[in-house]
Amino acid sequence: MVDIPKNKKVILFDGVCNLCNTAVTKTITFDAKDTFLFAAIQSKKGQEIINYLKIDTSKTDSIILYEPGVSYEIKSTAALKIMNDFGGLWQLTRLLWVFPEVFRDYIYDFIAKNRYKWFGKKDSCMLPTAALKAKFLE
């Protein structure tokens, strides 16, 4: 299994999705507490974590937030937990918890289903710059 520092959370994302890559870049910008590490779902480390957690990616090809020794979350719950960690004005996203998960995931799935059409797709996973390399699991 992948060695992950105890004080870190891992975000697994679709490495060829333009929307997902933009979200990763923004997450790095807002991650003032240096909480998150990243791995593309398509990467070797991403697959190791998915296999370890026994996640059926045919049922979800979305964001996965993994907190080692605690839990993992998918879809809208993962996105909200990530945003809640940012602090500041992002705390307003806590208001979205009033909506039932089934409703939040319906909206999430609609966007996820159309993400390539609306935002495009890369031919391969993004390669982090040298400055960001430490934020990605290899």
Secondary structure as UniProt FT lines:
FT   TURN            6..7
FT   STRAND          9..13
FT   TURN            15..16
FT   HELIX           18..30
FT   TURN            32..33
FT   STRAND          36..40
FT   TURN            41..42
FT   HELIX           44..53
FT   TURN            57..59
FT   STRAND          64..67
FT   TURN            68..70
FT   STRAND          71..74
FT   HELIX           75..84
FT   TURN            85..86
FT   HELIX           88..98
FT   HELIX           101..119
FT   TURN            130..132
FT   HELIX           133..135
//
